[in-house]
């Protein structure tokens, strides 16, 4: 590498590494990675939206305060018990 060439950014090198790795996968491996991706999407997007409500937001709304104020009060209350 001579002085006029610059080293690609870390993001570019990471992208190139993953692109090269995934392009050399067998069809079975690609299918398995697709299943893993779908499973992660379902776990984090769908299940979170339906089964894990935003407790902080609900509690803060009931007390007419911001979420950070509720967290502060809750931590103080837990520390005094």
DSSP file (Angstrom, degrees, kcal/mol; ACC not computed):
  #  RESIDUE AA STRUCTURE BP1 BP2  ACC     N-H-->O    O-->H-N    N-H-->O    O-->H-N    TCO  KAPPA ALPHA  PHI   PSI    X-CA   Y-CA   Z-CA
    1    1 A X              0   0    0      0, 0.0     2,-0.1     0, 0.0     6,-0.0   0.000 360.0 360.0 360.0 125.5    0.0    0.0    0.0
    2    2 A X    >   -     0   0    0      1,-0.1     3,-0.8     4,-0.1     0, 0.0  -0.337 360.0 -96.1 -90.0 178.6    1.5    3.3   -1.0
    3    3 A X  T 3  S+     0   0    0      1,-0.2    -1,-0.1    -2,-0.1     0, 0.0   0.737 118.4  58.0 -70.2 -23.3    1.0    6.6    0.8
    4    4 A X  T 3  S+     0   0    0      2,-0.1     2,-0.3     0, 0.0    -1,-0.2   0.742  90.0  84.1 -81.2 -21.4   -1.8    7.9   -1.5
    5    5 A X    <   -     0   0    0     -3,-0.8     2,-0.3     1,-0.0     0, 0.0  -0.621  69.9-149.6 -81.6 139.1   -4.1    4.9   -0.8
    6    6 A X        -     0   0    0     -2,-0.3     2,-0.3     3,-0.0    -2,-0.1  -0.800  18.9-111.1-107.3 152.0   -6.2    5.1    2.4
    7    7 A X        -     0   0    0     -2,-0.3     3,-0.1     1,-0.1    -1,-0.0  -0.627  39.9-110.5 -78.3 132.7   -7.3    2.3    4.5
    8    8 A X        -     0   0    0     -2,-0.3    -1,-0.1     1,-0.1     5,-0.0  -0.222  41.3 -93.2 -61.3 155.4  -11.1    1.7    4.3
    9    9 A X     >  -     0   0    0      1,-0.1     4,-2.3    -3,-0.1     5,-0.2  -0.164  33.5-108.6 -64.8 163.3  -13.1    2.5    7.4
   10   10 A X  H  > S+     0   0    0      1,-0.2     4,-2.3     2,-0.2     5,-0.2   0.851 120.2  54.6 -62.9 -33.9  -13.9   -0.2    9.9
   11   11 A X  H  > S+     0   0    0      2,-0.2     4,-2.5     1,-0.2    -1,-0.2   0.901 108.5  47.9 -67.0 -40.5  -17.5   -0.2    8.8
   12   12 A X  H  > S+     0   0    0      2,-0.2     4,-2.5     1,-0.2    -2,-0.2   0.909 112.6  48.3 -66.3 -42.2  -16.5   -0.8    5.2
   13   13 A X  H  X S+     0   0    0     -4,-2.3     4,-2.1     2,-0.2    -2,-0.2   0.894 112.4  49.1 -66.4 -39.3  -14.1   -3.6    6.2
   14   14 A X  H  X S+     0   0    0     -4,-2.3     4,-2.4     2,-0.2     5,-0.2   0.929 111.5  49.3 -64.6 -45.0  -16.8   -5.3    8.4
   15   15 A X  H  X S+     0   0    0     -4,-2.5     4,-2.7     1,-0.2     5,-0.2   0.925 111.4  49.2 -59.8 -45.2  -19.4   -5.0    5.6
   16   16 A X  H  X S+     0   0    0     -4,-2.5     4,-2.4     1,-0.2    -1,-0.2   0.886 110.1  51.7 -61.7 -39.7  -16.9   -6.6    3.1
   17   17 A X  H  X S+     0   0    0     -4,-2.1     4,-2.3     2,-0.2    -2,-0.2   0.940 114.0  42.2 -63.3 -47.7  -16.1   -9.4    5.6
   18   18 A X  H  X S+     0   0    0     -4,-2.4     4,-2.8     2,-0.2     5,-0.3   0.898 113.9  51.9 -68.0 -40.0  -19.8  -10.3    6.1
   19   19 A X  H  X S+     0   0    0     -4,-2.7     4,-1.9    -5,-0.2    -1,-0.2   0.925 112.4  45.9 -62.1 -44.2  -20.7   -9.9    2.4
   20   20 A X  H  X S+     0   0    0     -4,-2.4     4,-0.9    -5,-0.2    -1,-0.2   0.912 114.1  49.1 -65.1 -41.9  -17.8  -12.3    1.4
   21   21 A X  H  < S+     0   0    0     -4,-2.3     3,-0.5    -5,-0.2    -2,-0.2   0.918 113.8  44.0 -64.5 -44.3  -18.8  -14.7    4.2
   22   22 A X  H >< S+     0   0    0     -4,-2.8     3,-1.2     1,-0.2    -1,-0.2   0.803 107.0  60.0 -73.6 -28.0  -22.5  -14.9    3.3
   23   23 A X  H 3< S+     0   0    0     -4,-1.9    -1,-0.2    -5,-0.3    -2,-0.2   0.758 104.2  51.4 -71.0 -21.5  -21.8  -15.1   -0.4
   24   24 A X  T 3< S+     0   0    0     -4,-0.9    -1,-0.2    -3,-0.5    -2,-0.2   0.319  86.0 116.0 -97.3   9.6  -19.9  -18.3    0.0
   25   25 A X    <   -     0   0    0     -3,-1.2     2,-0.1     1,-0.1    -3,-0.0  -0.412  68.1-115.6 -75.6 152.4  -22.6  -20.1    2.1
   26   26 A X     >  -     0   0    0     -2,-0.1     4,-2.3     1,-0.1     5,-0.2  -0.429  32.3-105.5 -76.9 161.9  -24.3  -23.2    0.9
   27   27 A X  H  > S+     0   0    0      1,-0.2     4,-2.1     2,-0.2     5,-0.1   0.869 122.3  53.6 -58.0 -36.3  -28.1  -22.9    0.2
   28   28 A X  H  > S+     0   0    0      2,-0.2     4,-2.2     1,-0.2    -1,-0.2   0.917 108.5  49.2 -64.4 -42.3  -28.8  -24.9    3.3
   29   29 A X  H  > S+     0   0    0      1,-0.2     4,-2.5     2,-0.2    -2,-0.2   0.898 109.3  51.9 -64.1 -40.7  -26.7  -22.5    5.4
   30   30 A X  H  X S+     0   0    0     -4,-2.3     4,-2.2     1,-0.2    -1,-0.2   0.910 109.2  50.5 -62.3 -41.0  -28.5  -19.5    3.9
   31   31 A X  H  X S+     0   0    0     -4,-2.1     4,-2.2     2,-0.2    -2,-0.2   0.915 110.1  49.8 -63.0 -43.0  -31.9  -21.0    4.7
   32   32 A X  H  X S+     0   0    0     -4,-2.2     4,-2.3     1,-0.2    -2,-0.2   0.907 110.4  49.6 -63.3 -41.6  -30.8  -21.6    8.3
   33   33 A X  H  X S+     0   0    0     -4,-2.5     4,-2.5     2,-0.2    -1,-0.2   0.868 109.2  53.0 -65.3 -35.3  -29.6  -18.0    8.6
   34   34 A X  H  X S+     0   0    0     -4,-2.2     4,-2.4     2,-0.2    -2,-0.2   0.911 108.8  49.4 -64.0 -41.8  -32.9  -16.8    7.2
   35   35 A X  H  X S+     0   0    0     -4,-2.2     4,-2.5     2,-0.2    -2,-0.2   0.913 110.6  50.3 -62.8 -42.6  -34.7  -18.8    9.9
   36   36 A X  H  X S+     0   0    0     -4,-2.3     4,-2.4     2,-0.2    -2,-0.2   0.920 111.1  49.2 -61.3 -44.2  -32.5  -17.3   12.6
   37   37 A X  H  X S+     0   0    0     -4,-2.5     4,-2.2     2,-0.2    -2,-0.2   0.909 112.3  47.0 -62.8 -43.4  -33.2  -13.8   11.3
   38   38 A X  H  X S+     0   0    0     -4,-2.4     4,-2.5     2,-0.2    -1,-0.2   0.910 111.6  51.7 -64.7 -41.9  -37.0  -14.4   11.3
   39   39 A X  H  X S+     0   0    0     -4,-2.5     4,-2.6     1,-0.2    -2,-0.2   0.916 110.2  48.2 -62.4 -43.4  -36.9  -15.9   14.7
   40   40 A X  H  X S+     0   0    0     -4,-2.4     4,-2.7     2,-0.2     5,-0.3   0.903 110.8  51.7 -63.7 -40.7  -35.0  -12.9   16.1
   41   41 A X  H  X>S+     0   0    0     -4,-2.2     4,-2.7     1,-0.2     5,-1.0   0.934 111.5  46.8 -60.7 -45.6  -37.4  -10.5   14.5
   42   42 A X  I  <>S+     0   0    0     -4,-2.5     5,-2.5     3,-0.2     6,-0.3   0.925 114.0  48.4 -62.8 -44.3  -40.4  -12.3   16.0
   43   43 A X  I  <5S+     0   0    0     -4,-2.6     5,-0.5    -5,-0.2    -2,-0.2   0.929 122.6  30.3 -63.4 -45.6  -38.8  -12.4   19.4
   44   44 A X  I  <5S+     0   0    0     -4,-2.7    -2,-0.2    -5,-0.2    -1,-0.2   0.824 130.7  28.9 -89.1 -31.6  -37.8   -8.8   19.6
   45   45 A X  I  X5S+     0   0    0     -4,-2.7     4,-1.5    -5,-0.3    -3,-0.2   0.921 126.7  31.4 -94.2 -55.0  -40.4   -7.0   17.5
   46   46 A X  I  ><S+     0   0    0     -5,-1.0     4,-1.7    -4,-0.2     5,-0.2   0.965 122.7  42.5 -74.3 -53.1  -43.6   -9.0   17.7
   47   47 A X  H  >XS+     0   0    0     -5,-2.5     4,-2.9     1,-0.2     5,-0.5   0.891 114.1  52.0 -64.5 -38.7  -43.4  -10.5   21.2
   48   48 A X  H  >5S+     0   0    0     -5,-0.5     4,-1.3    -6,-0.3    -1,-0.2   0.917 108.9  50.9 -62.8 -42.2  -42.2   -7.3   22.8
   49   49 A X  H  <5S+     0   0    0     -4,-1.5    -1,-0.2     1,-0.2    -2,-0.2   0.857 122.4  29.6 -64.6 -35.3  -45.0   -5.3   21.3
   50   50 A X  H  <5S+     0   0    0     -4,-1.7    -2,-0.2    -5,-0.1    -1,-0.2   0.794 129.8  29.0 -97.8 -30.5  -47.7   -7.7   22.6
   51   51 A X  H  <5S+     0   0    0     -4,-2.9     2,-0.5    -5,-0.2    -3,-0.2   0.584 111.3  57.1-112.7 -11.1  -46.4   -9.3   25.7
   52   52 A X  S  <<S-     0   0    0     -4,-1.3    -1,-0.2    -5,-0.5    -2,-0.0  -0.774  70.1-163.8-125.2  88.0  -44.1   -6.8   27.4
   53   53 A X        -     0   0    0     -2,-0.5     2,-1.5    -3,-0.1     3,-0.2  -0.228  35.5 -99.0 -68.4 159.8  -45.8   -3.4   28.0
   54   54 A X     >  -     0   0    0      1,-0.2     4,-2.0     2,-0.1     5,-0.2  -0.641  43.1-178.1 -81.6  90.5  -43.8   -0.3   28.7
   55   55 A X  H  > S+     0   0    0     -2,-1.5     4,-2.6     1,-0.2     5,-0.2   0.874  77.1  53.8 -59.9 -42.6  -44.1   -0.3   32.5
   56   56 A X  H  > S+     0   0    0      1,-0.2     4,-2.5     2,-0.2     5,-0.2   0.924 109.1  48.0 -61.0 -45.6  -42.2    2.9   33.0
   57   57 A X  H  > S+     0   0    0      1,-0.2     4,-2.2     2,-0.2    -1,-0.2   0.905 112.7  48.8 -63.3 -41.4  -44.3    4.8   30.6
   58   58 A X  H  X S+     0   0    0     -4,-2.0     4,-1.9     2,-0.2    -2,-0.2   0.927 113.3  45.7 -65.6 -45.0  -47.5    3.5   32.2
   59   59 A X  H  X S+     0   0    0     -4,-2.6     4,-1.4     1,-0.2    -2,-0.2   0.909 113.7  48.9 -66.1 -41.6  -46.5    4.3   35.8
   60   60 A X  H  X>S+     0   0    0     -4,-2.5     5,-2.3    -5,-0.2     4,-0.6   0.883 109.2  53.1 -65.6 -37.8  -45.2    7.8   34.9
   61   61 A X  H ><5S+     0   0    0     -4,-2.2     3,-0.7    -5,-0.2    -1,-0.2   0.892 106.1  53.3 -64.6 -39.1  -48.4    8.6   33.0
   62   62 A X  H 3<5S+     0   0    0     -4,-1.9    -1,-0.2     1,-0.2    -2,-0.2   0.853 115.5  40.1 -63.7 -34.3  -50.5    7.6   36.1
   63   63 A X  H 3<5S-     0   0    0     -4,-1.4    -1,-0.2    -5,-0.1    -2,-0.2   0.416 109.1-122.9 -94.9   0.8  -48.4   10.0   38.3
   64   64 A X  T <<5S+     0   0    0     -3,-0.7     2,-0.3    -4,-0.6    -3,-0.2   0.903  73.0 114.3  56.5  46.0  -48.3   12.8   35.6
   65   65 A X  S   <S-     0   0    0     -5,-2.3    -1,-0.2    -6,-0.1    -2,-0.1  -0.844  71.6 -88.8-132.6 171.6  -44.5   12.9   35.6
   66   66 A X     >  -     0   0    0     -2,-0.3     4,-2.0     1,-0.1     5,-0.1  -0.366  37.8-111.1 -78.5 164.1  -41.8   12.0   33.0
   67   67 A X  H  > S+     0   0    0      1,-0.2     4,-2.3     2,-0.2     5,-0.2   0.880 117.6  52.3 -62.7 -39.0  -40.4    8.5   32.7
   68   68 A X  H  > S+     0   0    0      1,-0.2     4,-2.2     2,-0.2    -1,-0.2   0.867 108.0  51.6 -68.1 -34.6  -37.0    9.5   34.1
   69   69 A X  H  > S+     0   0    0      2,-0.2     4,-2.5     1,-0.2    -1,-0.2   0.896 109.4  50.5 -66.5 -39.2  -38.6   11.1   37.1
   70   70 A X  H  X S+     0   0    0     -4,-2.0     4,-2.8     2,-0.2    -2,-0.2   0.922 110.1  49.4 -63.9 -43.2  -40.5    7.9   37.8
   71   71 A X  H  X S+     0   0    0     -4,-2.3     4,-2.6     2,-0.2     5,-0.2   0.917 110.9  50.8 -61.4 -42.8  -37.3    5.9   37.6
   72   72 A X  H  X S+     0   0    0     -4,-2.2     4,-2.1     1,-0.2    -2,-0.2   0.938 112.9  45.1 -60.5 -47.2  -35.6    8.2   39.9
   73   73 A X  H  X S+     0   0    0     -4,-2.5     4,-2.7     1,-0.2    -2,-0.2   0.899 112.5  51.5 -64.4 -40.5  -38.4    8.0   42.5
   74   74 A X  H  X S+     0   0    0     -4,-2.8     4,-2.4     2,-0.2    -1,-0.2   0.906 110.1  48.6 -64.8 -41.4  -38.6    4.2   42.1
   75   75 A X  H  X S+     0   0    0     -4,-2.6     4,-1.7     2,-0.2    -1,-0.2   0.901 112.7  48.4 -65.0 -39.6  -34.9    3.8   42.7
   76   76 A X  H  X S+     0   0    0     -4,-2.1     4,-1.2    -5,-0.2    -2,-0.2   0.924 112.0  49.5 -65.2 -43.4  -35.0    6.1   45.8
   77   77 A X  H  X S+     0   0    0     -4,-2.7     4,-0.6     1,-0.2     3,-0.3   0.886 110.6  49.9 -63.1 -38.9  -38.0    4.1   47.1
   78   78 A X  H >< S+     0   0    0     -4,-2.4     3,-0.5     1,-0.2    -1,-0.2   0.841 108.5  53.7 -67.8 -32.6  -36.3    0.8   46.6
   79   79 A X  H 3< S+     0   0    0     -4,-1.7    -1,-0.2     1,-0.2    -2,-0.2   0.761 107.1  50.8 -73.4 -24.4  -33.2    2.1   48.4
   80   80 A X  H 3<        0   0    0     -4,-1.2    -1,-0.2    -3,-0.3    -2,-0.2   0.525 360.0 360.0 -91.8  -5.8  -35.2    3.2   51.5
   81   81 A X    <<        0   0    0     -4,-0.6    -1,-0.2    -3,-0.5    -2,-0.1   0.474 360.0 360.0 -82.4 360.0  -37.0   -0.2   51.9
